[in-house]
Amino acid sequence: MSLSDLNVSRETERRLRKFIALFDKWAKTINLVAPSTLDDFGARHIRDSAQIHSLCPAPLTWIDLGSGGGFPGIITAILLLESGGGWVHLVESSNKKAAFLRQAITETGARASVHPVRIETAPAIIQDCDAISARALAELPLLLDFIEPWMSRNADCRAFFHKGRDYRTEVDKARGRWRFDLIKRESVVEHDSVVLEITGLSRISQ
């Protein structure tokens, strides 16, 4: 995939190329993503991440959970530069990956900060947000556990989760414990993958 397919400015494309170069360097020493996904790096990771920003392009405050190699959080933070606003809080408990994310922010100017903490402790540190993202992190029921503190503080908060072909099973499991509104967005990268948009989250009383 050519970065020109993303329809971004030359400056944003330059920043994305800086990120890719940095990722390639760090990926030689730490496991930022599954090695099997590196051959189709552009489509699988960059474009897959960029679709999150395209679904919610306003300059909002984001929380990206389990940011790892920067997907989708760093890509969102780079794309936010075009709007001149918004921010991404990257939550990553691995110190090595957190160091990579800090370097990526320094080199690209991405609108983001890194929080090297466990997700369960993040709501006490990051009080509010407008949107939440996570990619290849956990099944939907656990993701809803993670995001409930933020969703309960902001009724308009939206969450965006990349999911594969088994997403229906995860949704059914989550419905047993949670009420939520769901919009299924077809992935622009893989025909059997989706992005689930979650709003109106509340726990079902037992």
C-alpha positions as CSV (number, residue, x, y, z in Angstrom):
1,M,0.0,0.0,0.0
2,S,1.2,3.5,-0.9
3,L,0.8,6.0,1.8
4,S,-0.7,8.3,-0.8
5,D,-3.8,6.0,-0.6
6,L,-4.5,7.6,2.8
7,N,-5.2,11.0,1.2
8,V,-3.2,13.0,3.7
9,S,-0.9,16.0,3.3
10,R,2.7,15.7,2.3
11,E,3.8,16.6,5.8
12,T,1.6,13.9,7.4
13,E,2.9,11.4,4.9
14,R,6.5,12.4,5.8
15,R,5.7,11.9,9.5
16,L,4.2,8.5,8.8
17,R,7.3,7.5,6.9
18,K,9.4,8.6,9.9
19,F,7.3,6.4,12.1
20,I,7.7,3.4,9.7
21,A,11.5,3.8,9.7
22,L,11.6,4.0,13.5
23,F,9.3,1.0,13.8
24,D,11.5,-1.0,11.5
25,K,14.5,-0.1,13.6
26,W,13.0,-1.0,16.9
27,A,11.2,-4.1,15.6
28,K,14.6,-5.7,15.1
29,T,15.2,-5.8,18.9
30,I,11.7,-5.9,20.5
31,N,8.5,-7.6,19.5
32,L,6.2,-4.7,18.6
33,V,3.8,-6.8,16.5
34,A,3.5,-10.4,15.4
35,P,6.4,-11.1,13.0
36,S,3.9,-12.8,10.6
37,T,2.2,-9.4,10.0
38,L,5.3,-7.5,8.9
39,D,5.3,-8.5,5.2
40,D,2.2,-6.4,4.6
41,F,3.1,-3.7,7.1
42,G,1.4,-0.8,5.3
43,A,-2.0,-2.3,4.7
44,R,-2.2,-4.4,7.9
45,H,-1.1,-1.8,10.4
46,I,-1.0,1.7,8.9
47,R,-4.2,1.6,6.9
48,D,-6.0,-0.5,9.5
49,S,-5.1,2.1,12.1
50,A,-5.9,5.1,10.0
51,Q,-9.5,3.9,9.5
52,I,-10.2,4.6,13.1
53,H,-9.3,8.3,12.7
54,S,-11.5,8.3,9.5
55,L,-14.5,7.1,11.5
56,C,-14.0,9.8,14.1
57,P,-11.9,12.6,12.6
58,A,-12.8,15.4,15.0
59,P,-10.0,16.8,17.2
60,L,-11.0,14.7,20.3
61,T,-9.2,13.4,23.3
62,W,-8.5,9.7,22.8
63,I,-7.3,6.9,25.1
64,D,-5.6,4.1,23.2
65,L,-5.3,0.9,25.3
66,G,-2.4,-1.5,25.0
67,S,-0.7,0.8,22.5
68,G,2.2,-1.6,21.9
69,G,3.7,-0.8,18.5
70,G,1.6,2.3,18.1
71,F,-1.5,0.9,16.4
72,P,-3.8,2.6,16.2
73,G,-2.8,5.2,18.8
74,I,0.3,6.8,17.2
75,I,-1.3,6.8,13.8
76,T,-4.3,8.6,15.2
77,A,-2.0,11.1,17.0
78,I,-0.1,11.8,13.7
79,L,-3.3,12.3,11.8
80,L,-4.6,14.7,14.5
81,L,-1.8,17.1,13.5
82,E,-3.8,17.9,10.4
83,S,-6.7,19.2,12.5
84,G,-4.4,21.1,15.0
85,G,-6.2,19.7,18.0
86,G,-7.0,16.6,20.0
87,W,-4.8,14.4,21.9
88,V,-4.1,10.6,22.4
89,H,-3.2,9.1,25.7
90,L,-1.2,5.9,25.0
91,V,-1.6,3.3,27.7
92,E,1.2,0.7,27.6
93,S,2.5,-1.2,30.6
94,S,5.6,-2.6,28.9
95,N,8.5,-0.3,29.6
96,K,10.3,-1.2,26.4
97,K,7.3,-0.6,24.2
98,A,6.6,2.6,26.2
99,A,10.1,3.8,25.3
100,F,9.5,3.1,21.7
101,L,6.2,5.1,21.8
102,R,8.0,8.1,23.4
103,Q,10.6,8.0,20.7
104,A,7.9,7.9,18.0
105,I,6.2,10.9,19.5
106,T,9.5,12.8,19.6
107,E,10.4,12.0,16.0
108,T,7.0,12.6,14.5
109,G,5.6,15.3,16.7
110,A,2.5,13.2,17.2
111,R,-0.2,14.7,19.5
112,A,0.2,12.1,22.2
113,S,1.6,11.2,25.6
114,V,2.6,7.8,27.1
115,H,1.3,6.3,30.3
116,P,3.4,3.2,31.3
117,V,0.8,1.8,33.6
118,R,-1.6,-1.2,33.7
119,I,-4.9,-0.5,32.1
120,E,-6.8,-1.1,35.3
121,T,-5.0,1.8,37.0
122,A,-5.3,4.2,34.0
123,P,-8.7,5.7,34.9
124,A,-7.3,7.2,38.1
125,I,-4.5,8.9,36.0
126,I,-6.5,9.9,32.9
127,Q,-9.7,11.3,34.0
128,D,-11.7,12.1,30.8
129,C,-11.8,11.3,27.1
130,D,-14.1,11.5,24.1
131,A,-13.1,8.3,22.4
132,I,-11.2,5.0,23.1
133,S,-9.4,2.6,20.9
134,A,-7.8,-0.8,21.2
135,R,-6.4,-3.2,18.6
136,A,-5.5,-6.9,19.2
137,L,-5.8,-6.5,22.9
138,A,-8.5,-8.6,24.5
139,E,-12.0,-10.1,23.9
140,L,-14.9,-7.7,24.0
141,P,-16.2,-8.5,27.5
142,L,-12.8,-7.6,29.1
143,L,-12.5,-4.5,26.9
144,L,-15.8,-3.3,28.2
145,D,-14.6,-3.9,31.8
146,F,-11.5,-1.7,30.9
147,I,-13.5,1.2,29.4
148,E,-16.5,1.3,31.8
149,P,-14.9,4.0,34.1
150,W,-14.5,6.4,31.2
151,M,-17.8,5.6,29.6
152,S,-19.6,6.2,32.8
153,R,-18.0,9.7,33.2
154,N,-18.9,10.8,29.6
155,A,-22.2,9.6,28.2
156,D,-21.1,10.7,24.7
157,C,-17.8,8.7,24.8
158,R,-17.3,6.3,21.9
159,A,-15.1,3.2,21.7
160,F,-13.6,1.7,18.6
161,F,-12.3,-1.9,18.6
162,H,-10.8,-3.8,15.7
163,K,-12.1,-7.4,15.6
164,G,-11.8,-10.4,13.4
165,R,-14.2,-12.9,12.0
166,D,-15.3,-14.3,15.5
167,Y,-16.5,-10.9,16.7
168,R,-20.2,-12.2,16.9
169,T,-19.2,-14.7,19.6
170,E,-17.5,-11.9,21.6
171,V,-20.5,-9.6,21.2
172,D,-22.9,-12.4,22.4
173,K,-20.6,-13.0,25.5
174,A,-20.6,-9.3,26.3
175,R,-24.4,-9.0,26.0
176,G,-24.7,-11.3,29.0
177,R,-23.1,-8.6,31.3
178,W,-23.5,-5.3,29.5
179,R,-26.0,-3.1,27.7
180,F,-24.5,-1.1,24.8
181,D,-25.3,0.3,21.4
182,L,-23.3,-1.2,18.6
183,I,-22.4,-0.2,15.1
184,K,-20.5,-2.7,13.0
185,R,-18.1,-1.1,10.5
186,E,-16.6,-3.2,7.8
187,S,-12.8,-3.1,7.8
188,V,-11.2,-1.3,4.9
189,V,-8.3,-3.8,5.1
190,E,-9.7,-7.3,5.6
191,H,-13.1,-8.5,4.3
192,D,-13.8,-10.7,7.3
193,S,-12.8,-8.1,9.9
194,V,-14.7,-5.2,11.4
195,V,-14.4,-2.2,13.7
196,L,-17.0,-2.3,16.4
197,E,-18.2,1.2,17.6
198,I,-19.6,1.0,21.2
199,T,-21.7,3.7,22.9
200,G,-24.2,3.8,25.7
201,L,-22.4,1.3,27.9
202,S,-23.9,0.2,31.2
203,R,-23.6,-2.9,33.3
204,I,-26.5,-5.3,33.7
205,S,-27.4,-5.7,37.4
206,Q,-26.9,-9.3,38.7
